[in-house]
Amino acid sequence: MPRERTSDVLKRVLDVGVSAVILVCSAPIQLVVAGAVLVAHGRPVFFRQSRPGRDGVVFELVKFRSMREVRGRHVSDAQRLTSTGRFLRSTSLDELPTLWNVLKGDMSLVGPRPLLVEYLDRYTPEQARRHEVRPGVTGLAQVSGRNSLSWEDKFALDVDYVERRSLALDLSVIGRTVVAVLRRQGISGEGEATMSEFVGYACTSREAEAGRGDA
């Protein structure tokens, strides 16, 4: 674990203060969103999933559901994503419950986005540095193109944040996040409802080897 910086302590104070205020002020909005999700998707209202946090420690991420449950057959995320869910994602209203993760200390307001647990062994050593800090509700990648970026570009921005993190950078990212949400840009990857799976470079290399063998 890297040495705790003074700015990291101040950052945590900012995280607690801001997340608590937004949670209280957004309570009426969250009640309306919860009702909309219940009507559009049924129960449960919340999406819960294990995600790796700082140092790879797993926690439970909480968001509003944006996709319907489909049992008995395989369907894509694009097919499961409803018009209500699409609106919630484009406005980032689905992220409001995630502020509880910030308040608890699982996450920060700004940092690399928490991805899937199964990605942990797919990172290069350099990419794995994204777990040196708490994951964020928003981050450099989110204000630099979000899901329209390639995985390589996203991870490069995550590591850049780890190296340059400061309160000034966090405030800049938060300001740019407001603009990005208003413009609703980069919500999904090209041809995807959200973002394509990160298969990792070891897997990609094996697939390339197999491809050459079949040629």
C-alpha positions as CSV (number, residue, x, y, z in Angstrom):
1,M,0.0,0.0,0.0
2,P,1.4,3.4,-0.9
3,R,2.2,5.9,1.9
4,E,-0.8,8.0,2.9
5,R,-0.5,11.6,1.7
6,T,-1.9,14.6,3.6
7,S,-4.0,15.3,0.5
8,D,-5.5,11.8,0.8
9,V,-6.7,12.6,4.4
10,L,-8.2,15.8,3.2
11,K,-9.8,14.0,0.2
12,R,-11.5,11.6,2.6
13,V,-12.9,14.5,4.6
14,L,-14.2,16.0,1.3
15,D,-15.7,12.6,0.3
16,V,-17.6,12.2,3.6
17,G,-18.9,15.8,3.6
18,V,-20.0,16.0,0.0
19,S,-21.5,12.5,-0.2
20,A,-23.5,13.1,3.0
21,V,-24.9,16.4,1.7
22,I,-25.8,15.1,-1.7
23,L,-27.4,12.0,-0.2
24,V,-29.7,14.1,2.0
25,C,-30.5,16.7,-0.7
26,S,-31.2,14.0,-3.4
27,A,-33.4,11.9,-1.2
28,P,-36.6,13.1,-2.9
29,I,-35.1,12.5,-6.3
30,Q,-34.0,9.0,-5.3
31,L,-37.5,8.2,-4.1
32,V,-38.8,9.2,-7.5
33,V,-36.1,7.2,-9.3
34,A,-36.8,4.2,-7.1
35,G,-40.5,4.3,-8.1
36,A,-39.6,4.6,-11.8
37,V,-37.2,1.6,-11.5
38,L,-39.9,-0.4,-9.7
39,V,-42.4,0.2,-12.4
40,A,-40.0,-0.4,-15.3
41,H,-38.0,-3.3,-13.9
42,G,-39.8,-4.7,-10.9
43,R,-37.9,-5.8,-7.8
44,P,-35.2,-5.4,-6.7
45,V,-34.8,-1.7,-7.2
46,F,-31.1,-1.7,-6.5
47,F,-28.3,-3.4,-8.5
48,R,-25.7,-4.9,-6.2
49,Q,-22.4,-6.4,-7.4
50,S,-19.0,-7.3,-5.9
51,R,-16.3,-5.0,-7.1
52,P,-12.6,-4.7,-6.2
53,G,-11.6,-1.5,-4.3
54,R,-8.3,-0.2,-2.9
55,D,-5.7,-2.9,-2.9
56,G,-8.1,-5.2,-4.6
57,V,-10.3,-5.6,-1.5
58,V,-13.8,-6.6,-2.6
59,F,-16.9,-4.6,-1.6
60,E,-20.5,-4.5,-2.7
61,L,-21.3,-1.7,-5.2
62,V,-24.9,-0.4,-5.0
63,K,-26.7,1.4,-7.9
64,F,-30.2,1.8,-9.2
65,R,-31.0,-1.0,-11.7
66,S,-31.0,0.0,-15.3
67,M,-31.6,-3.4,-16.9
68,R,-34.5,-5.8,-16.7
69,E,-34.0,-9.4,-15.4
70,V,-34.4,-12.0,-18.2
71,R,-34.4,-15.7,-17.1
72,G,-34.0,-18.8,-19.2
73,R,-32.3,-17.4,-22.2
74,H,-29.2,-15.5,-23.1
75,V,-29.7,-11.8,-24.1
76,S,-27.3,-9.0,-24.6
77,D,-27.0,-6.0,-22.3
78,A,-28.4,-3.9,-25.2
79,Q,-31.6,-6.0,-25.1
80,R,-31.9,-5.8,-21.3
81,L,-31.3,-2.1,-21.1
82,T,-34.7,-0.3,-20.9
83,S,-35.6,3.2,-21.9
84,T,-35.8,4.1,-18.2
85,G,-32.4,2.6,-17.6
86,R,-31.0,4.4,-20.6
87,F,-32.2,7.7,-19.2
88,L,-30.8,6.9,-15.7
89,R,-27.4,6.1,-17.2
90,S,-27.3,9.1,-19.5
91,T,-28.1,11.4,-16.6
92,S,-26.0,9.4,-14.1
93,L,-29.0,9.2,-11.7
94,D,-28.4,5.5,-11.4
95,E,-25.2,6.4,-9.5
96,L,-26.8,8.2,-6.6
97,P,-26.9,5.2,-4.3
98,T,-23.2,4.7,-4.9
99,L,-22.6,7.7,-2.7
100,W,-23.3,5.3,0.2
101,N,-20.2,3.4,-0.9
102,V,-18.3,6.7,-0.7
103,L,-19.7,7.5,2.8
104,K,-18.7,4.0,4.0
105,G,-15.2,4.3,2.7
106,D,-15.4,1.7,-0.1
107,M,-15.1,4.4,-2.7
108,S,-14.1,8.0,-3.3
109,L,-15.9,10.8,-5.3
110,V,-12.9,10.7,-7.7
111,G,-10.8,7.8,-8.7
112,P,-10.6,4.9,-11.2
113,R,-14.0,3.3,-11.7
114,P,-14.4,0.0,-9.9
115,L,-14.6,-2.8,-12.5
116,L,-15.3,-6.5,-12.3
117,V,-13.6,-8.8,-9.9
118,E,-12.7,-11.2,-12.7
119,Y,-10.6,-8.5,-14.3
120,L,-8.1,-8.5,-11.4
121,D,-5.8,-11.2,-12.9
122,R,-6.1,-9.7,-16.4
123,Y,-4.3,-6.5,-15.7
124,T,-0.6,-5.8,-16.5
125,P,1.4,-4.8,-13.5
126,E,1.2,-1.1,-14.6
127,Q,-2.6,-1.3,-15.1
128,A,-3.0,-2.9,-11.7
129,R,-1.7,0.3,-10.1
130,R,-5.3,1.7,-10.5
131,H,-6.0,-0.2,-7.3
132,E,-3.5,1.8,-5.2
133,V,-6.3,4.3,-4.5
134,R,-10.0,4.0,-3.7
135,P,-12.2,3.6,-6.8
136,G,-14.3,6.6,-7.7
137,V,-17.8,7.5,-8.7
138,T,-16.1,9.6,-11.4
139,G,-12.5,9.9,-12.7
140,L,-10.2,11.1,-15.4
141,A,-11.4,8.4,-17.8
142,Q,-15.0,9.4,-17.3
143,V,-14.4,13.1,-18.1
144,S,-12.1,12.2,-21.0
145,G,-14.5,10.1,-23.1
146,R,-16.0,7.6,-20.6
147,N,-17.0,4.4,-22.4
148,S,-16.1,5.7,-25.8
149,L,-12.4,5.2,-24.9
150,S,-10.5,2.0,-25.4
151,W,-9.5,0.0,-22.4
152,E,-5.9,0.9,-22.9
153,D,-6.7,4.6,-22.8
154,K,-8.9,4.2,-19.8
155,F,-6.2,2.4,-17.8
156,A,-3.5,4.9,-18.8
157,L,-5.7,7.7,-17.5
158,D,-6.4,5.7,-14.3
159,V,-2.7,5.3,-13.6
160,D,-2.1,9.0,-14.5
161,Y,-4.6,9.9,-11.8
162,V,-2.9,7.7,-9.3
163,E,0.4,9.4,-9.9
164,R,-0.9,13.0,-10.1
165,R,-3.8,12.8,-7.6
166,S,-4.4,16.0,-5.6
167,L,-7.4,18.0,-4.3
168,A,-7.0,20.4,-7.2
169,L,-7.2,17.6,-9.7
170,D,-10.2,16.1,-7.9
171,L,-12.0,19.5,-8.0
172,S,-11.2,19.8,-11.7
173,V,-12.5,16.3,-12.4
174,I,-15.7,17.0,-10.5
175,G,-16.3,20.2,-12.5
176,R,-15.7,18.4,-15.8
177,T,-18.0,15.6,-14.7
178,V,-20.9,18.0,-14.4
179,V,-20.2,19.2,-18.0
180,A,-19.9,15.6,-19.2
181,V,-23.2,14.6,-17.6
182,L,-25.0,17.6,-19.1
183,R,-23.7,16.7,-22.5
184,R,-24.4,13.0,-22.1
185,Q,-21.3,12.0,-24.0
186,G,-19.4,8.7,-24.1
187,I,-22.1,6.7,-22.3
188,S,-21.4,3.5,-24.3
189,G,-18.7,2.0,-26.3
190,E,-19.1,1.8,-30.1
191,G,-21.7,-0.9,-30.9
192,E,-22.2,-1.7,-27.2
193,A,-24.9,-0.8,-24.6
194,T,-22.2,0.0,-22.1
195,M,-18.6,-1.2,-22.7
196,S,-17.2,-4.4,-24.2
197,E,-15.6,-6.9,-21.9
198,F,-11.9,-6.5,-21.0
199,V,-10.4,-9.8,-21.9
200,G,-6.8,-9.0,-20.8
201,Y,-3.6,-9.1,-22.8
202,A,-2.6,-12.6,-21.9
203,C,-6.0,-13.8,-23.3
204,T,-5.6,-11.7,-26.4
205,S,-2.2,-13.1,-27.0
206,R,-3.4,-16.6,-26.7
207,E,-6.3,-15.9,-29.1
208,A,-3.8,-14.4,-31.6
209,E,-1.6,-17.4,-31.4
210,A,-4.6,-19.7,-32.0
211,G,-5.6,-17.5,-35.0
212,R,-2.2,-17.8,-36.6
213,G,-2.3,-21.6,-36.1
214,D,-5.6,-21.9,-37.9
215,A,-4.5,-19.7,-40.9
